[in-house]
Amino acid sequence: MNGFIHGLLGAFFPPMPEPLDEVEPGRVAVVRGRVVPRDLIRSPLSGSECVYYRYTVEEWRRSTVGALGGDGFWQLTDRDEAIAEFYLQDGDHRALVAPFSARVEPRRGVTPRRVDLGAPDRRARELVLAPGDWIEVVGEVDRVDDLFDDGRDYRGSPTRLCLRAPTGKQLLVRILHSRRA
């Protein structure tokens, strides 16, 4: 019962985001910032360069049963999803986002965009997370040595904050504003 009440309160009163320079390693934090790529991947559907993509492709199938309403239905024929490591930039501070066990979801108002496949009997939708998009991440804060960060001064410390999935849970990446939506 106590877990139910805690979950209900969390749904109605979610934790407020914290500035990245105030979060402490060893606990779960909610932070917001812009996506900065570490590596870029390319969506096979649209060719968009991004750090995350998810798409679905459907084909129109004619119904063989005359009693069904309409003359057919949309059937899922292809879907894919991929994510790469990236940075969350909050002002002058940067954290590595480790995408293992990540769940990416769009906030209300951010929707997958339609992709024209050039055929009237096929339709597709794609959600991408691209450089510059505004996101919120809920994850466990850790410290890692990141020797590959090209945004760091060559004499600067390689130690960086890292946001990762808490043990037994998922890392939540919520898309707040996409330049492509």
C-alpha positions as CSV (number, residue, x, y, z in Angstrom):
1,M,0.0,0.0,0.0
2,N,2.8,2.4,0.9
3,G,4.4,1.8,-2.6
4,F,1.1,2.7,-4.3
5,I,0.8,6.0,-2.4
6,H,4.4,6.8,-3.1
7,G,3.9,6.1,-6.8
8,L,0.7,8.1,-6.9
9,L,2.4,11.1,-5.2
10,G,5.3,10.8,-7.6
11,A,3.0,10.9,-10.6
12,F,1.1,14.0,-9.4
13,F,4.2,15.8,-7.9
14,P,7.2,14.7,-9.9
15,P,10.7,15.7,-8.5
16,M,11.9,19.0,-9.8
17,P,15.0,19.0,-12.0
18,E,18.3,20.0,-10.4
19,P,21.2,21.9,-12.0
20,L,23.9,19.5,-13.1
21,D,26.5,21.2,-10.9
22,E,24.5,20.5,-7.8
23,V,23.8,16.7,-8.2
24,E,25.8,14.3,-6.1
25,P,27.1,10.9,-7.1
26,G,25.4,7.9,-5.6
27,R,21.8,9.0,-5.8
28,V,19.0,9.3,-8.4
29,A,18.6,12.8,-9.9
30,V,16.4,14.6,-12.4
31,V,18.4,16.9,-14.7
32,R,17.6,18.8,-17.8
33,G,19.8,20.0,-20.7
34,R,20.6,19.9,-24.3
35,V,21.8,16.9,-26.3
36,V,25.5,17.0,-27.3
37,P,26.6,14.0,-29.4
38,R,29.5,11.9,-28.5
39,D,28.9,9.7,-31.5
40,L,26.2,10.1,-34.1
41,I,24.2,7.2,-35.6
42,R,22.1,7.4,-38.7
43,S,18.4,6.4,-38.8
44,P,17.9,3.7,-41.5
45,L,14.5,5.1,-42.3
46,S,15.2,8.8,-43.0
47,G,19.0,9.0,-42.8
48,S,18.8,11.5,-40.0
49,E,22.0,11.9,-37.9
50,C,21.0,11.5,-34.2
51,V,21.9,9.9,-30.9
52,Y,18.6,7.9,-30.8
53,Y,16.0,6.8,-33.2
54,R,12.8,4.7,-33.1
55,Y,10.6,4.1,-36.1
56,T,7.7,2.0,-37.3
57,V,6.6,1.1,-40.8
58,E,3.1,-0.2,-41.6
59,E,1.5,-1.5,-44.7
60,W,-2.2,-1.4,-45.6
61,R,-3.7,-4.9,-45.9
62,R,-7.0,-5.6,-47.5
63,S,-9.4,-7.4,-45.3
64,T,-10.6,-10.9,-46.3
65,V,-13.5,-10.8,-43.9
66,G,-16.5,-8.9,-45.3
67,A,-18.0,-8.4,-41.8
68,L,-15.2,-6.2,-40.6
69,G,-15.7,-2.4,-40.8
70,G,-13.8,-0.7,-43.6
71,D,-11.9,-2.6,-46.2
72,G,-8.6,-3.3,-44.5
73,F,-6.2,-2.5,-41.7
74,W,-2.6,-1.2,-41.1
75,Q,-0.2,-4.0,-40.2
76,L,3.2,-3.4,-38.6
77,T,5.9,-4.6,-41.0
78,D,9.1,-3.1,-39.6
79,R,10.4,-1.3,-36.6
80,D,13.8,-0.5,-35.1
81,E,15.3,1.4,-32.2
82,A,18.9,2.3,-31.4
83,I,20.7,4.7,-29.0
84,A,24.3,5.8,-28.6
85,E,26.2,7.4,-25.7
86,F,25.8,11.2,-25.6
87,Y,26.2,14.2,-23.3
88,L,23.6,16.2,-21.5
89,Q,24.8,19.9,-21.4
90,D,23.5,22.2,-18.7
91,G,25.1,25.6,-19.1
92,D,28.9,25.0,-18.7
93,H,28.5,21.6,-17.2
94,R,28.3,18.3,-19.0
95,A,27.4,14.7,-18.0
96,L,27.8,11.5,-20.0
97,V,24.5,9.6,-20.5
98,A,25.1,5.9,-20.5
99,P,22.2,4.5,-22.5
100,F,22.3,0.9,-21.3
101,S,18.7,0.0,-20.2
102,A,17.4,3.4,-21.3
103,R,13.7,4.2,-22.0
104,V,13.2,7.2,-24.3
105,E,9.8,8.8,-24.2
106,P,8.5,12.0,-25.7
107,R,6.7,14.5,-23.5
108,R,3.2,15.5,-24.4
109,G,3.3,17.6,-27.5
110,V,6.4,15.9,-28.9
111,T,5.3,13.3,-31.4
112,P,7.0,11.0,-33.9
113,R,7.1,12.6,-37.3
114,R,5.7,11.1,-40.4
115,V,8.1,9.9,-43.0
116,D,6.9,9.7,-46.6
117,L,7.8,6.3,-48.1
118,G,6.5,7.2,-51.6
119,A,3.8,4.6,-51.6
120,P,0.1,5.1,-50.6
121,D,-0.2,1.7,-49.0
122,R,2.8,2.2,-46.7
123,R,3.2,4.7,-43.8
124,A,6.0,5.3,-41.3
125,R,6.7,7.3,-38.2
126,E,10.0,8.2,-36.6
127,L,11.2,9.7,-33.3
128,V,14.7,11.0,-33.2
129,L,16.9,12.5,-30.5
130,A,19.2,14.9,-32.2
131,P,22.0,17.3,-31.2
132,G,20.5,20.4,-29.6
133,D,17.2,18.8,-28.5
134,W,16.1,19.6,-25.0
135,I,15.8,16.6,-22.6
136,E,15.2,15.5,-19.1
137,V,17.1,12.5,-17.7
138,V,16.2,10.6,-14.6
139,G,19.1,8.4,-13.6
140,E,21.7,7.4,-11.0
141,V,24.6,9.9,-10.8
142,D,28.1,8.4,-11.0
143,R,31.6,9.6,-11.8
144,V,33.6,8.2,-14.8
145,D,36.8,9.0,-16.5
146,D,36.0,10.1,-20.0
147,L,39.1,10.5,-22.1
148,F,37.1,10.9,-25.3
149,D,35.3,14.1,-24.4
150,D,36.4,16.6,-27.1
151,G,34.8,19.5,-25.1
152,R,37.3,19.2,-22.3
153,D,40.4,21.3,-22.0
154,Y,43.4,19.1,-22.8
155,R,44.8,19.7,-19.3
156,G,41.4,19.4,-17.7
157,S,40.4,16.5,-15.5
158,P,38.8,13.5,-17.5
159,T,36.5,12.9,-14.6
160,R,32.9,13.6,-15.6
161,L,29.5,13.0,-14.1
162,C,27.6,10.0,-15.7
163,L,23.9,9.4,-15.7
164,R,23.0,5.7,-15.8
165,A,20.2,3.3,-15.0
166,P,19.7,2.6,-11.3
167,T,20.2,-1.0,-10.4
168,G,17.2,-3.0,-11.5
169,K,15.5,0.0,-13.1
170,Q,15.6,1.9,-16.4
171,L,17.3,5.2,-17.2
172,L,14.5,7.6,-18.3
173,V,15.2,10.0,-21.1
174,R,12.3,12.3,-21.8
175,I,12.3,14.4,-24.9
176,L,11.0,17.9,-23.9
177,H,11.5,19.8,-27.1
178,S,12.8,18.5,-30.5
179,R,13.8,20.7,-33.3
180,R,12.3,18.2,-35.7
181,A,8.9,17.8,-34.0
